[in-house]
Amino acid sequence: MSAPRLFTRFSPLTRSTAFRQSFQAQVSRNGARRAQSTAAPADTQNAFTKLWNSNVGPKTVHFWAPIMKWGLVLAGISDFARPAESLSLSQNAALVCTGAIWTRWCFVIRPKNLFLAAVNFFLCMVGAIQCGRILTYNASVKKESIGAAAMDAIKEEGHVVEEMAKDVVSGHPEKAVKMS
């Protein structure tokens, strides 16, 4: 076999033609195009096989991202035991916003990922509960400080009124008038 003929035998054009001919022969033998999947039809698969082969199954990131995000939900739930003054309003507000935005987004994207929507919904709820706890605590602290300031002001006014009454009783009402 001569060298030029040896190289033409393995040329890309010859290989693609041979592939095309064998593929067309296979298609004409089957009478139609081959199926895209080798999996069994959906009605004969069990639940585990359906989950395993689904677009959001364990073989994809659409499954493992929500699994990891449940860690945030569990951390938020564990924070229920912490006092409200040690919680961060900005972090929990971020959890609320993240959960709300991504819950909505899970219904817009394809494939629809209900598992991711569920974890984001719970993330939003945990963050909202924590924000409620923080805001309630802050309101109660402000009421105490306002109440304490009001009590101090009343005591101060009481001392002033008491001094004025002593001046009036002692016969010096002009001092009481000057004080006011």
Buried (B, 14 or more C-beta within 10 A) or exposed (E): EEEEEEEEEEEEEEEEEEEEEEEEEEEEEEEEEEEEEEEEEEEEBEEEBEBBBBEBBEEEEBBEBBEEBBEBBEEBEEBEEEEBEEBEBEBBBEBBEBBBEBBEEBEEEEEEBEBBBBBBBBBBBBBBBBBEBBEEBEEEEEEEEEEEEEEEEEEEEEEEEEEBEEBBEEEEEEBBEEEE
